[in-house]
Amino acid sequence: MAQVKKPDKTAKAQAEETTQQPETAAQGQIELPHSLSVRQLADLLQISAVDIIKQLMRKGIMANINQIIDYDIASEIATGLGYEAHLKPRTAGGAASVISEIRKRRKLQVEGAGNLQPRPPVVTVMGHVDHGKTRLLDAIRQTNVMDTEAGAITQHIGAYQVTIDEHKITFLDTPGHEAFTAMRAHGAQITDIIILVVAADDGVMPQTLEAINHARAAEVPIVVAINKIDKPEANQDRVKQQLAEAGLVIEEWGGDTVCVAISAKEKIGIQELLENLLVVAEVEELKANPSEQASGVVIEAEMDRNRGPLATVLVNSGTLKPGDTVVAGGTMGRVRAMLNDLGKQVKRAGPATPVEILGLNSVPQAGDILTAVNSEQQAQALVEKHRREEEERGSVSARSVSLHNLYDKISSGQVKGLNIILKADVQGSIEPIRSSLEHLSSDEVQVRILHSGTGNISESDVMLAAASNGLIIGFGVSADEGARRLASTEGVDIRHYDVIYNVVDDVEKALKGLLEPELVEVIEGHAEIRAVFSSTKGAQVAGVYVLDGKVSRNSSARVRRGEEVISDTAVSSLRRFKDDVREVAAGYECGIGLKDFGDFQVGDLLEFYRIDKAG
């Protein structure tokens, strides 16, 4: 990828530009790589990416958040903000490059945290379908089993641990970013590192980009595994170029992303990949207190016919033991037994350890928080509290962000940014929409495009929006049926547009609280015509059977004949036997007259609806 080069400027232009830099006290020294993205520079300098883009525009450079800029430009911006910038040697730092600086600056200093000790990292594998995610997990697991537990029978519990150089790594054996994001949607942020598997012969694909954006939304570091290097058509340089274009610049090219070449099939590079995971984990400084009462997250749960409710739990902190009384969401119980991924009973499960537990009263939900408590009374009180909170929370739509409630949520301090998933019909539409929306950011609220792509809105898009408390904008595309159902369940706002101006105008109005309520259609019920009569006044009346929902005297109505809508009108009369009625529920027969329509036929379907304001 051609790096953005600094344009020539006159001394006068440079002097004017210097006066436009924000005034700030000296910030100290900072090391910058040979090249990095706008997003990475913003993280290092602890300012908004929009501010970086503004500085670049003043230099005559048009860039987006994933644009790669060189050291000269980055150091000018850093210097203008009071930093003393230095070039980081290409060979120094290993995995602890830019990510080390970012993580150290973000890290919260927790006082009185108690007996904090290093814990194993929790790793999730993502990537495009057929790029080797499952084979990589199998290769890692088999190597570890053969080395440490020869002959042991493994069992699938949703997660497992491997040991390398006396250090443990926990892997979540999930079916990809859908499960990862589903956990986040339920408030469970349990992954520390993501392995992004990219096939050396295929390169970066749509699901690869999705995985990158899901990882970024979760602010989780990425380690790239370029797989299938044993294939004759493998082209690692092409993959690295595509990754750079997606905003992931590998260390070899002066970036901050760890990259390892592997062949899961031939077991090549597996050891090096594991070693790099440990290096990144060391940079992350992952710690937990094993001495406190255990808490963790339910990864999987099921009802076993012989053993009762089973739950796979990843312990976050503390140590879980048989006999502990625990609460998991809306259920509780006493831990009767704990099994590891080798099927062996264990007596202790410390931080970042996955175990399958027996003893819960019912099956919990994946993503539920598990907590050990002192007594059954305390457990019952927590279960009751959980149920009350669920009731008080109300509908998911009330909790989720939409364009209609955005201003209220900003004003009340509930949100500080608008997260958007953008899907368009063609690639050429994405960049102008992205640029226009991101320029709406202000000091009060940041507009962030978490993921963009072409094609219809998918369930994966909805899960990312739900996990990030964001919304979806579709430009010239529709939503898949499954995506629409999931959006309704999760309360995700999907907006459809065909004109770029309307997209930007609606979002800008929403940020200012000026957006007019959207009108939405609510289907009230359906009825089938089973007979046709003439009234005393000569008008035609349909004798119908209400199939579902209800029909009201003030309902609008469509007449469907086969696949065709032959009339869109309103109910003019509604009678049961000889009586006028206000409404008729499903399972009952009635007589219906429609305004300005009488061409009824037996077998026609009537659809009743009303128009409401959204939000």
Steps between C-alpha positions, in 0.01 A plus 500: 500500500647835401558706813369855515794734440533846645423772243741784444408816690633852501652645818201730531255208472692305762498799735124542456449130563705514822275772637200274441638218715327473838692651787603242758760446766795273425379140492838322521670265256322260268627234259329477162548223239593559137129495413171464684130560452310815599310293759826375659649849512185633666520226765867575567443877529180449702289722276210446261575354157288787362752748641780311323304510173448876541876549548564295185246707304686816600806341341307432181464127573157337473500188716256267672540333839675193352735698274869415542724804553879510519723598788573855377133599501422318825795661679391849385156446651649359822744791527216748454327337798805542724664160458865434420473239225763237421514236227459147634755256351338237281664214686421613852206419712362172364133477586545783750496776239229763459251273678715518814479879506127501432421243765721663763335836441151350517565283804310602812697514821291295741573581862441245770449223244646247740708197411529552124697229321570433131233286333485311169375689194162409350521465122229483232569390141323687220522520123326427170324168452731221375815693588593242764362619836385155611811325371721748685314441828528125444872528427562702816293265713643176356857621541436585863316173572772290340767684696335497840212253517586215265196280451261734679145522369398858434147632524346811352420754771523817291849595620832338582849581624843425359834530677813640335825565685312452828254775404133432430283639220121462498325461164129558448386231258223708343360494145645842422418866543125438525541323835765748613270792426198325649690475830579873481134575429418340835763711678770230517834638381726202560748488210847647552655424159358410159680280249398608152546208261556601136565240231818575303337389175165683539608816680276747682131419444172663614481297824864590570406868492198428721723326754742796500217743568351281774841486668545877471154563643599289801843672521675163502853459353531290183769244419493401131560137403563467125393140446550248215854615422570143381277549193676579167273800434572658842590870477585648840600842367161544335328414830718751690416768241126431535526511879675839479218629280258383771696694763703210644868577435726213607819557699720399208364805316541732797156451648379359831326177393669169581496266199602132489513275193353156572364181348241347729489194273877435515539630860743772382539818708264390779766530770604846377135612501454387861822674606380826342169470683693485826698812403180694423350373827804629687454841339134497607605438863202272564442454871233372737461422870479119554430541872157664480163337444469367148325683219483407135294480182281220367633404155264213420212331681274204434266252667657155519250217524704316761692769686254790491596864423860536379683830460845572359641786703809710439621625837600869486626551852517309824508120523196278447477177703256208539254581779485873415153653487471695176257726315490518118250752366155382607611163641705374794638178646787329677794379291493119524787434262732678256650347184777638280523462122674163544198364684686486831348617826683798647490646851596858416445735206692827517484812280469439123431129558207337316304225677170322456296511821214286628251602767300797371123492547428590136681578176648854495546718191830530314653828612350487851735609778574225754579605857591295807320609818511417871158343548183378328312795648740740331469304176120517510515874565727549195275288277199705609692822440594378151135429420391843624768672294392309190143615553602859570718510194192468284518447129832472321396783269486739794858408596643511149622804311292622206502825307180596683632458855863595426473861615333402828767238570777752425337762722464256789862383465403143406698510176803700390522367146283381214616162368386428144512189282484617139390272213473625142417361156836596348844571643506847346217616727671404826786750518298821441239387755770401752684828456184710527379321813836507680520876437187538715707409809531763770650536847177364647453195279716302261346342188681172433457264204573165665456295186420567136447275202289425196199270481184447702488553876580166669449347842869557567449874442211500747705315763784752468251787538342333804836433663620856441168671579498637147267524203506390137476720192418327172560695180327349199482158669241299691528288814493119495195344661710354782661841556159668527378246756821530703486881488148487637608268782814699587341844452746607228398801290537433124467804273466478120602778259551562128634857513826587680374842601210342687737273696714790617201727561320244720809423709577871543142570609509203738817636663321832554168347609318638195410178318130463426343174624506224242170342398496121515239249393364262765317190374196438721365178351383298200165359395386266221185570295271196514177648365371812319165666576302802389385741769157660512651810339639294212865519612712185501600357839764234561434218744846431646682281751768687702817290469730687738521823698181701478297729277382841626240738363768767451757269333648559157469195277659342193326246281744236376406267215782251463825701491329820385360785717181603318386768746644705787217663691336503845235312696163677467279257693555210741216274619456174689160353425277812501707708742754772418824429692826686561734207440505124438779273623667201330286185482170680441288570192358840408369713216723776359432789264788695343502861389457539121553130434259209448662266248547223759575139405498192722860422592623862500721591795439821696798655679425757772756760608553837662770769472683597819787730586828317565711545808 
